[in-house]
Amino acid sequence: MKVTLKLYATLSDHLPDAARKTNAVELDLHPGTSIAQVIERENLPRKLCHLVLIDGVFIPPAERATRALVEGETLAIWPPIAGG
């Protein structure tokens, strides 16, 4: 199944060079793949996967291991952002 992965800020360094312009890459996943499995598969540091959205809906940390992705969804991940 096809899912779009969007990574922002420092996490975009984990995208292939060609995908960094759009912050997005299309993934081909097995049905039933969870958010946590995508984070692991893409070698994303868990502690930097702070804000996680599927199609604009926030997914709390407790649900990321069990929330399976569905064909056509967009998974967007942001690291914690500090400012001042």
PyMOL commands that set and color helices and strands:
alter all, ss='L'
color gray80, all
select helices_A, chain A and resi 9-14+17-19+35-41+46-48+61-63
alter helices_A, ss='H'
color red, helices_A
select strands_A, chain A and resi 2-7+24-28+51-54+57-58+74-78
alter strands_A, ss='S'
color yellow, strands_A
deselect
rebuild
show_as cartoon
